[in-house]
Amino acid sequence: MKRLIAIGCVCLGSVLLASCGKPVHSVDYYKQHEDERKAMLQKCTADPDLVTRDENCRSAADAQALSGSYTPSKPQKW
């Protein structure tokens, strides 16, 4: 019985810790908050691995592309 209670406490603690974290913002949020979008994009470009792991990086990049402030690179001539 004690073992079952201990396992239950560990599972409950794991669920509570997993729910803690940074809030995930939507693309619309980053469209409306330009300063936060720029800060997030700087943070994401500093750590390229973060782009694949962080939903906020993807939302900020999408908002940048959709906001019209995205500047495409020059076309390459091969």
Summary of the structure (lengths in Angstrom):
residues: 78
radius of gyration: 19.7
end to end distance: 71.8
largest distance: 72.3
contacts: 158
relative contact order: 0.13
helix: 71%
strand: 0%
